[in-house]
Amino acid sequence: MLRRVKFITGVLFVTVALSACNTFHGFGEDVSHLGGAISRAAK
């Protein structure tokens, strides 16, 4: 039983970690696009 709980906890941790990477990657792209828009508006 303890082995099963450890396995499930590990799978959940990996899932959360991978989804967080995608979230931060998307956030970086959004900031980059916003910076480009600000640069174009300032010209």
ROKEKE-485641 format. One line per field, with one value per residue (C-alpha): y, x, z; residue in three letters. Coordinates in steps of 0.5 Angstrom, whole numbers, plus 500, padded with zeros to 3 digits. Layout:
REM ROKEKE-485641
Y	Y,... .
X	X,... .
Z	Z,... .
res	ala,... .
//
This chain:
REM ROKEKE-485641
Y	500,505,503,505,512,513,512,516,522,521,521,527,531,530,532,538,540,539,543,549,549,549,555,559,558,561,566,568,568,573,578,577,579,585,588,587,591,596,597,598,603,607,609 .
X	500,506,509,503,502,509,508,502,505,511,507,503,509,512,505,505,512,511,505,509,514,509,506,512,514,507,508,515,512,507,511,516,510,508,515,514,508,510,516,512,507,513,516 .
Z	500,502,495,491,495,493,486,486,489,484,478,481,482,475,472,476,474,467,467,470,465,460,463,464,457,455,460,457,450,452,455,449,445,449,449,441,441,446,442,435,439,441,434 .
res	met,leu,arg,arg,val,lys,phe,ile,thr,gly,val,leu,phe,val,thr,val,ala,leu,ser,ala,cys,asn,thr,phe,his,gly,phe,gly,glu,asp,val,ser,his,leu,gly,gly,ala,ile,ser,arg,ala,ala,lys .
//
